[in-house]
Amino acid sequence: MDGTQGRIGAIDGLRAVAIAGVVLYHLRPSPLPGGFLGVTVFLVITGYLATRSVERRIARGGAFSYGRYLAGRLARLLPPVLAAIALTALGTYLSSPGLLPKVQADALPSALFLVNWSYIFRQVSYFAAAGLPSPLTHLWYLAVAMQFYLVWPAVVMAAHRVLRTRGAAIAACAVLAALSTALMALLLDPAGDTARVYYGTDTRLAELSVGALTALALDGLRARGRRAVREGAPLPLALRVLPAAGALGLAALLAGFAFADGESPLMYR
């Protein structure tokens, strides 16, 4: 539930699980071959928090400043990204100069939040490069997130004008997720590289849309729960089963960490 200053303890816990999965995946030998799915967790969280933030700002005053929102995202992400690039370049020069060409190739696209598309155009596989990847490879996730931040507030504002009910907005998010999932399956070349479907913002929109769907659905459920408490009625069934559903979801995620294969075509279908 919401804590002070808007923090959500459950999301902090999910972030910790995701980070552990990704770090353990990159160990050699890797104890978690599916730990890369931690990135999926981060993308769902990004979609959830971005949608929740925009929705609540609109609800507070009916007006939303896209410029102020985007400036806030840039102020939060750009300084640490630039610092990470600079420190990584220095550290690579001092300890692993053989990796400097990879750092040089990734530095500008990373600073512009376009490195995921750079990897696609250069056909740099996330999995084939796992032995000696670029020290900046991990910034592809922030590129996808920033591209989402650029577009999503406009989508949410348009949805408020066109879609009159929360149910319609949830259905629209589900359609977006389904279309993105289908696109990933259609663009996959089983005999080729997975870079296009792994790094693509369009093929990753499914995870972001599921996060957005969750934000809309949970806000609606919370409102129904508060109304039930005021009226002395039983909590809605969906609220009562959420803890069990969450436990099953966590178990499925941990199973994915243990058994998923990022180079298997099944992962993308």
N, C-alpha and C positions, 0 to 999 in steps of 0.2 A: 504494500500500500504506500501511498505518498508519505514521505517523511518531511522533515523540515527542509525549507529551501527547495522544495519540489523534487528532491531526490527519491528514487524508487529503489528500495533495497533489493528487490528481486532482480532488477535489471543489472545492478552492480554484481550480483551473484552470477548471473548469466555471462556477463563480460569476463569474469574470472574463469569460468568454465571454458569459454571460447579461447581465451588467451592460452590457457593450459593446453588445450587441444592443438593449437597452431604451433606452440613452442615444442611440444613433444613430437609433433609430426616432423619438424625440421631437424630433430636429433638424428644422428647416424650411428648405429641403426635406429630406425624409428620404432618406438614402442606403440605408436598409434598411427597406423597407415591411413586412417580416415580423419585425422586431426584437422586437415584443411577445411573441414566442414565448420570449424569455428568461424570462418569468414561469413558463412551463411547466417550464423547467429548474429554477427555484427550488422549485416545488411538488414535483417528483419528488425533489429533494434533501431537502426537508423530510420527506417520507414515509419516505425511506431512513434519515435520521439519527434520527428519532423512533422508528422501529421497532427499529433497531439498539440505541439507548440502552435502551429498555424491555426488550428481549430479554436484553441482557447483564446488566442489573440483576437480572432474574428468575433467570438462570442462575447468578449469583454466590452467591445465598443462598436462592433459592426464594421470597423475600418481596419485595414491591414496595410502596413507600409512595406512593400516588397523591397525597396531600396535599403531600408533600415534592417530588415531581416537578413538580406544578403550581406550587407556590411558586417553584421554581427557574426555570420558564419565565417567570412574571410578573416575577420579580426581574431577569431578563435583558432582557425586552422593554419593560416598562412605563416605566421611567425614560427610556430614549432616545426612546420615542414621545411622552411628555409634554414632554420637552425640545424635540423636533422641532416639536410643535404650537405651543408657546410662541414659539420662535424664528421659526417661519414666520409666525405672526400679527404679530409685531413687524416682520419684514422686509417683509411685504405692506403693512402700514400705512405704512411709510417709503417704499417704492418703487412699489407698485402698489395704491393704496387702492381702486381699482375692483374688485379681487378679494376684498376683505374679506368681503362677504356669502357668498361660497363657502367661505371659511375658517371663518366662523362656523357655517355649516350643517354642516360636516364635523367640527368640532373635537370635540364630545361623542361622536358615533358612533365616531370614530377612537380616542378615549381608552378607549372601552368595547369595542373590537375588534369593532364591529358595522357599520362603515361600508360594507362590501360589500352588506349587506342594505338599508341606507339608500339606496344608489344604485339598488338594484333597485326599491324601493318608490317612489322619486322618478323612476324611469325616466331616470337619468343615464347616457347612453351613454359608454363609454370612448373610442370612436372619434369620435363626433360632437363631443365636448368637447375634441378634441386641439388645437384652435386656441388657446383660452384655458381650459385645465382648471383645476380647483381645485388650489392648490399642495399640497394634502394627498391628492390622488387616489391616489398610490402606496401609501398606508397600507392600501388594501383588501387587498393581499396578506397583510399581517401579521394582518388580521382573520381571513382564511381559515385561516392557520396556527394562530392561537390557538384557533379553534373546533375545529380538528383535534386540537390538544394536549389539549383538554378531554375529548374522547370517545375518542381512539385508545388510550390506556393501558388503559381498561376493556375495549375490544375485544380487545386483545392478551392480557390476563389471562383473559378468557372463552375465547379460542381455546385457551389452554394447557390449560384444563380439559376442553374439548369435543373438540378436534381432537388426536388422539394422535400424528400424524406431521407432519414438516416439509412433506412433499408435500401433505398436506391443507390446511395453512395457506397454502401458495403457491397452491393451487387456489382457496381462498376469496378471496384477494386478487385473483386474476384475475377471479373472478365479480363482485366489487365494482367493479372497473375497467370490466367490460363493462356492468354495470347503469348506472353513472354515465354512460358514453359514450352508451348508448341514451337515457337521460333527457335529455342535452343535445340529441340529435337530435330527440326528441319535443317538447321544450319550445320549440324554436326557431321563431320566427315570421319566415319569410323576408321578409315585407313590413313587419315592424315593427322594434323596437329589439332589439339583442343583449344588453342589460344583464342580463336574467334568466339567460341561459346563460353569459355571460362572468364575472359576479361570484358566481354561486351556489356555495355550499360543496358542495352535493350534486352539481352538475354538474362541479365541479373535483375531486371525490373520485377520479376516474379517475387523474389524475396522481399524487395522493398514494398511491393504492393500488399503482400501478406502482413507486413508490419503495419501498414496504413489501415488495412482491414481490421486488424486487431485493435488498433487505437479507437476506431469508430465503434466497433462492437462492444468493447469494454466500457467505454463512456456511456453507451446506451444501457448496458447491464447495471452499471453503478447507479444510474438514475432510477431504474426500476427497483433496485434493491433499497435505495433510500426511501422511495415511495412506499414500498411494502413495510418497511420498519415504522414509518409514520402511521400507517393504517393498521398496524398490528397483524398484517397478513404474513403468510409464509414467504420466505425468499424464493425468487424464481428458480426453477430447476437448473437452469444453466449456471447460475451462481453457485448452487450447491455442489455441482459436479466439477467445477473448475479446478479445485485442488487435486482431484484424482486425475483429471485430464492433464494437468501440469506435470504430475509425477510420471505419467505414461510418456509424455513428450520428452522429458528429461532422460528417461530410460532409453527411448528410441534414439535420442541424440548421442548418448554414450555408446550405444551399439553401433551407430554409424562411425563414431570415432575409431572403434575397434576393428571394423570390418570393411568399411567403404574403400573403393579403389578409384582414385581420381583419373586414371587412364582407361577405365572401363567405359565403353559406350553406354552401358546401362545407367551410369551416373547421370547422364545428360538427357535421358529419356524418361 
